[in-house]
Amino acid sequence: MAESVFNKFNNGCLMVFRREGETVQFLGTAFLVHDSGYLLSVSHVLPSEGDLVVVPGESMSNEFTPVSQETVTSIPVTVARRNKDRDIALLKMMQPVDMRLPDYFLGTAENVHIGSRVMALGYAFGHQALHALVAMNAIVSARVLSHNDSKLLLFDSMVHDGDRGGPLVSVDEGVVVGIINGRFDPQEAAKEYTDGSRTVASNTNISYAVAIDYGIALMDEEGLLTATTSI
């Protein structure tokens, strides 16, 4: 089942770069959510200035493929909408691209239960110029509200910086339920509730994703049809 989930989503995951003249800087991952060229990612990896491009990865198969691409096809994108409070962003490709969306691919975090299986997809080592899409299986460890009441899904897998912005997919349902944000820091999460008299261990293998529901709300604000979603 995990293999079919990966095959369903891998071609829709793209690398995000900032381009300045002849140089490019890897920022994170984004994933396709609309056949008009819209993608979702996290807001904090996207600068307020500079040209942004996305780069499709190699078509993944059971063959061994190079971890780094010598030549790539870059597609200019712009930030269509951004919600900094929820730390999500909706990107729009500036030229038509022939990329197909799977049927029934967006879900809701409301239906995700603790202990259920998920898969995290992202270009984990993009900052090291390694362009292989990495899949990690995990279990949902907790459902929490952040200090600003954002709905977060915690899962027991150690994501890397390049994974940020990638999809968190329910293995059982085969739908995206979250947008990967990063490593969960309990010290940061607890700072408003502790008096500083004791140290909260911050080394953790737990990562978190913001609920996909906020991304779907951005799509609705943009006037996109969400007939392909499950909610």
C-alpha positions in Angstrom: 0.0 0.0 0.0 2.8 2.4 0.8 4.3 1.8 -2.7 1.0 2.7 -4.3 0.8 5.9 -2.3 4.3 6.9 -3.4 3.5 6.2 -7.0 0.4 8.3 -6.7 2.1 11.4 -5.4 5.8 11.4 -6.4 5.4 13.1 -9.8 3.5 16.0 -8.2 6.4 16.9 -5.8 8.7 19.7 -7.0 11.8 21.4 -5.7 11.6 25.2 -4.9 14.5 27.5 -5.7 15.2 31.2 -5.5 17.1 32.5 -8.5 19.4 35.5 -8.4 21.1 36.2 -11.7 23.1 33.0 -12.6 22.9 31.5 -9.1 20.1 29.5 -7.5 19.4 28.6 -3.9 17.4 25.6 -2.9 14.5 26.5 -0.5 12.3 23.4 0.0 9.5 21.3 -1.5 6.1 22.1 -3.0 3.4 19.9 -4.3 0.9 20.3 -7.1 -2.7 20.8 -6.0 -4.5 22.1 -9.1 -4.1 21.4 -12.8 -3.9 25.1 -13.6 -0.4 25.0 -12.1 -1.0 25.8 -8.4 1.2 24.3 -5.6 1.2 24.4 -1.9 4.3 24.8 0.4 5.1 26.4 3.7 5.5 30.2 3.9 8.6 30.4 6.0 10.9 29.0 3.4 9.8 31.5 0.7 11.5 34.9 0.7 9.5 38.1 0.3 11.8 39.2 -2.5 13.6 37.4 -5.4 12.6 35.3 -8.3 11.2 31.8 -7.5 11.3 28.7 -9.7 10.2 25.1 -9.2 12.0 22.1 -10.7 10.3 18.7 -11.3 12.4 15.8 -10.0 13.3 12.8 -12.0 10.5 10.4 -12.8 10.8 7.9 -10.0 10.7 4.2 -10.7 12.2 1.0 -9.4 15.4 1.8 -11.3 18.4 3.3 -9.5 18.6 7.0 -10.5 21.3 9.7 -9.9 20.8 11.6 -6.7 21.7 14.9 -8.4 20.6 16.2 -11.8 23.2 17.8 -14.1 20.5 19.6 -16.1 17.0 20.6 -14.9 13.9 22.3 -16.3 13.0 25.3 -14.2 9.5 26.8 -14.1 8.9 30.4 -12.8 6.4 30.7 -10.0 4.9 33.5 -8.0 3.3 33.5 -4.6 -0.4 33.7 -5.3 -1.5 33.7 -1.6 0.2 33.4 1.7 -1.0 32.8 5.3 1.9 33.5 7.6 -0.2 32.7 10.7 -0.7 29.1 9.5 2.7 29.1 7.7 1.4 28.1 4.3 1.7 29.5 0.8 -0.1 28.9 -2.5 2.2 29.2 -5.5 1.3 29.6 -9.2 3.3 28.4 -12.2 3.8 31.2 -14.7 3.8 28.9 -17.7 1.6 25.9 -18.7 3.0 22.5 -17.7 1.6 19.1 -18.6 1.3 17.6 -15.2 -1.6 15.3 -14.3 -3.3 15.3 -10.9 -4.5 12.0 -9.3 -8.2 11.7 -8.5 -9.2 12.1 -4.9 -5.9 13.4 -3.5 -6.7 16.1 -0.8 -8.2 15.0 2.5 -8.6 16.6 5.9 -6.6 16.5 9.1 -9.9 16.0 11.0 -10.1 12.4 9.9 -6.5 11.5 10.9 -6.3 9.4 14.1 -3.4 9.0 16.5 -1.6 5.8 15.5 -2.6 5.9 11.8 0.1 5.5 9.1 1.4 8.4 7.1 4.1 9.0 4.5 6.2 12.2 4.3 7.5 13.2 0.9 10.2 15.8 0.2 13.5 16.6 -1.2 15.2 16.0 2.1 18.8 16.8 1.0 18.1 19.5 -1.6 20.4 21.9 0.3 23.2 19.5 -0.4 22.4 19.4 -4.1 20.9 15.9 -3.9 17.8 15.9 -6.0 16.2 12.6 -5.0 12.7 12.6 -3.6 12.7 10.8 -0.3 9.7 8.9 1.2 9.5 8.3 4.9 6.9 6.2 6.6 5.7 7.3 10.1 2.9 7.0 12.6 0.8 10.0 13.7 2.0 10.6 17.3 -0.3 13.4 18.4 -2.8 16.0 17.2 -2.1 19.4 18.9 -3.0 23.0 18.7 -0.1 25.5 18.4 0.1 28.8 20.4 -2.0 30.4 17.7 -4.5 27.5 17.5 -3.1 26.1 14.3 -3.9 22.4 13.9 -0.7 20.3 13.8 -0.1 16.6 13.2 2.9 15.3 15.0 4.6 12.1 13.5 7.5 9.9 14.5 10.0 10.6 11.7 12.9 13.0 11.6 12.4 15.3 8.6 15.2 17.4 7.2 15.1 21.1 6.0 14.5 20.1 2.4 11.3 18.2 3.3 9.6 21.4 4.4 6.6 22.2 2.2 6.2 18.6 1.1 3.0 16.6 1.5 2.1 14.4 4.5 -0.1 11.6 3.1 -2.4 9.2 4.8 -1.3 5.7 3.8 -4.7 4.1 4.5 -6.7 6.8 2.7 -4.2 7.8 0.0 -4.9 11.6 0.5 -2.8 14.5 1.6 -3.6 15.4 5.2 -0.8 17.9 6.1 2.0 20.2 4.8 5.3 19.3 6.3 6.7 22.2 8.4 9.8 20.8 10.2 11.1 19.2 13.3 8.9 19.6 16.4 10.6 21.6 19.2 8.9 21.0 22.5 10.9 23.8 24.2 9.6 26.3 21.7 6.0 24.9 22.0 6.1 25.0 25.8 7.8 28.4 26.3 4.5 30.2 27.1 3.6 27.6 29.8 6.9 27.2 31.7 8.6 29.5 34.1 12.1 28.7 32.9 13.0 26.8 36.1 13.6 23.6 34.3 15.0 22.7 30.9 12.8 21.0 28.4 14.8 18.6 26.2 14.7 19.8 22.6 16.4 16.8 20.9 13.5 14.9 19.3 12.7 12.6 16.5 9.2 14.0 16.2 8.3 16.2 13.2 5.1 18.0 12.4 2.8 19.1 9.6 0.2 21.8 9.5 -3.3 20.6 8.6 -4.0 20.5 4.8 -7.4 22.2 5.6 -5.6 25.6 5.7 -4.2 25.0 2.3 -7.6 24.1 0.9 -8.9 27.4 2.4 -6.2 29.3 0.4 -7.3 27.5 -2.7 -10.9 28.5 -2.1 -9.8 32.2 -1.5 -8.0 32.0 -4.9 -11.3 30.8 -6.5 -10.0 27.4 -7.4 -12.4 24.5 -7.8 -11.9 21.9 -5.1 -14.0 19.1 -6.7 -10.9 16.9 -6.6 -10.8 17.1 -2.8 -12.4 14.7 -0.4 -14.0 17.4 1.8 
